[in-house]
Amino acid sequence: MAYGSVLTDVVQSSVTGTPPVFKDGSSNETGQLCRAWGFFKFVASGSSPTKNASFNISSFTRTSNGDFTINFTNAMADTNYGVVVGFNYSSGFDSISGQVYPPDTTTGSFRFREGYTLTGGTLSAYDYGFTVAVFR
């Protein structure tokens, strides 16, 4: 059976709160859409990043240097989602890293910490700009 192309402006799931699913010709699931994303711009040393653009992220909370909670506009169905975090600032550091804390992952939000490692291995928390993407 041959498949063609579809040109459309809207793809909508038939079930409320459930994203559309992509399937191949044998009805095997091949993917889903990104459920939330955000770009948070670095402002200045010692200040919190600002949210420049986002989808399905209502707000974020800065608990302390490099410690953030990202809040969803529409909650996830469960806590079995994946988070990708990228950092938008680097100057003179060996590496920048982040970690999502599963105990602080809920259907409505997730928490992550970011930091940098200086030459010599000292880990310090810092408020970099960052980008997040959530998949489920």
N, C-alpha and C positions, 0 to 999 in steps of 0.2 A: 504494500500500500504506500502510495506517495503522499507526502505531507507538503503543504504550501506555507505561505507566509500569512501573517495576520497583521493588519495595520489598524491600530485602535488608540484611543486616547485614555481609556480607563479599563483596568483589569480589576474585577471585584470578586472576592470570595462569596460563596453562597451562604457561609456561616459567619455570623457576627463575631468579631474578635479573633478570627482565624485568617492568617495571610494566605494568598494564593500559593499553590504548590506547582512547581514545574515538573512535568513527567515526560519520559521518552516514549517512543512508539510502542513499547511493550508495557506501558503504564507503570514503569519503575520511577520512583521519585528521583529527580536529578538536582533539585535545589529549591531554596526559598529565598525570599527577599531579606535584605538587612532590616531588622526590626526597629533599630534606633541608631542614630549617629550624632556626633557633635564635634565642633571645632572650637577649642578654647584657646584664645590668643594670650601669649605671654605679654605682660604689660611692663613691669619693672621689677628689679630685685626687691624682695620683701613684700610684694603686693600680690594679691590673688589674680589669676588669669580672668579674662572676660569671655563670656560665651558669645561668639561671633555668628555662628550658624548652627542649626541643629534640626533634627527630626525626631519626634517622640521623646524629647528630653525637656521636661518642664523647668528644671532648675538644677543647680548643684550647690553643695554645701562644703565649705572649706573648714575642716575641724582644726587643723594645725598645718605647719609647713608640709607640703607634699601629701596631705591626707585629705581625700575628697570623697563625697558621696554624690553619685549621679542619680537623680530622680526621674522616673519615666512619666510621661503624660498619660499613656495607656499602659497598664500593667502587663507583664508577661504572663503567659498561662501557668507557668511554674518556674522553678529556679534552675532548670536544665538548659540554660542559654550560655553561649560563649561570648567573651568580651575580648576585643583586640584594642590595645592602647598604643599609640605612637606619640612621640615627643617632638615638639616644635622649636626646641632651643638647645644649643650646644656651643660651648665656648670654653676650651681649656680643660675639659673633663675626659677621663678615660672612657667612661660609659655612663649611659643614662638607663635606668631600669624602672619598671613598675610591677606591681603585683596586685591582683584582685583577690580579696579575702572572702573565700566561700562562706564562712560563718556570717558575714555581713552582706550576703547576697539574698535579696528577697524578690518577690514578684514586682515590687514597686520601685526598687532601687538596688544599686550595688556600690560597694566601697572599694577604692584602690589607693595605693600609696606609690609615690614616685620619689626617686632620689638619684644621686650621682655618686660615682666613685672617683676619688682623686688618686693621683699617683701615690702608691703606698697602701692602697686598699681601704681608706677611711670612707665609710658610707654615711652620707648626709641627706636629709630630706630637703626638698626645695620645691618651690612653686613654678614649674615650667609651664609653657603652653602645651596643650596635648590635644590629640584627636582620639575619639572612641568610636567603635562600631560594635553593635550587638547583633548576634545571629541566633536564631532558634528554629 
